[in-house]
């Protein structure tokens, strides 16, 4: 299943480690937003890894938004050129 994963973390070091962890599983589409296609085991591994990274940091937030197949197939991106593409990426 495809997920949009976003985070809001004020601590630079933690934010960098979270970005590196999510980057191992997906593609960055915005500074703190990734798209990842994850199997059940991969989702569990990533969630556990991120939980360990943020558990002691007040205010840190990581969100997982699942996208159904129909929603994933209709993703569009509006690029800085003003063109709308359907390359499988979305800018949030």
C-alpha positions in Angstrom: 0.0 0.0 0.0 1.1 3.5 -0.7 1.5 6.0 2.2 2.2 9.7 2.5 4.4 10.1 5.5 4.9 13.6 7.0 6.7 14.9 10.0 7.1 18.0 12.1 10.2 17.8 14.3 12.0 20.9 15.8 15.2 19.1 16.8 17.6 19.2 13.7 19.4 16.0 14.5 16.2 14.0 15.1 14.6 15.4 12.0 17.6 14.4 10.0 17.5 10.8 11.3 13.8 10.6 10.7 14.3 11.8 7.1 17.0 9.3 6.5 14.9 6.5 7.9 11.9 7.4 5.7 14.1 7.9 2.7 15.2 4.2 3.0 11.6 3.3 2.1 10.3 6.0 -0.2 10.7 9.2 -2.2 10.8 12.7 -0.8 8.1 14.9 -2.4 8.5 17.9 -0.1 11.0 18.8 2.6 9.1 16.8 5.3 6.8 14.7 3.2 7.5 11.4 1.6 5.6 8.9 -0.5 6.3 5.2 0.3 5.0 1.9 -1.0 5.1 -0.4 2.0 4.3 -4.0 2.7 2.9 -4.9 6.1 6.3 -5.9 7.5 8.0 -2.8 6.1 5.4 -0.6 7.6 5.9 -2.2 11.0 9.7 -1.9 10.7 9.5 1.8 9.7 7.0 2.7 12.4 9.1 1.0 15.1 12.2 2.7 13.8 10.5 6.2 13.8 8.9 5.6 17.2 12.3 5.0 18.7 13.7 8.1 17.1 10.9 10.5 18.3 9.8 9.0 21.6 11.8 11.3 23.8 11.2 14.5 21.9 8.3 16.7 23.0 6.2 17.9 20.2 7.6 15.6 17.5 5.0 14.3 15.2 5.1 11.7 12.4 1.9 10.9 10.5 1.1 8.0 8.1 -1.6 8.6 5.6 -2.6 5.4 3.7 -3.7 5.8 0.1 -6.0 3.3 -1.5 -5.2 2.0 -5.0 -7.8 4.2 -6.6 -6.5 7.3 -4.8 -2.9 6.4 -5.7 -3.8 6.1 -9.3 -5.3 9.5 -9.4 -2.4 11.5 -7.8 -1.5 14.6 -9.7 1.3 17.1 -9.1 1.3 20.8 -9.8 4.8 21.7 -10.6 6.4 25.2 -10.5 5.9 25.5 -14.2 2.2 25.4 -13.6 1.8 22.1 -15.4 -0.2 19.3 -13.8 1.4 15.9 -14.1 0.3 12.4 -13.1 3.7 10.9 -12.5 2.7 9.3 -9.2 3.8 12.2 -7.0 1.8 14.9 -5.3 2.8 18.1 -3.8 0.9 18.7 -0.5 
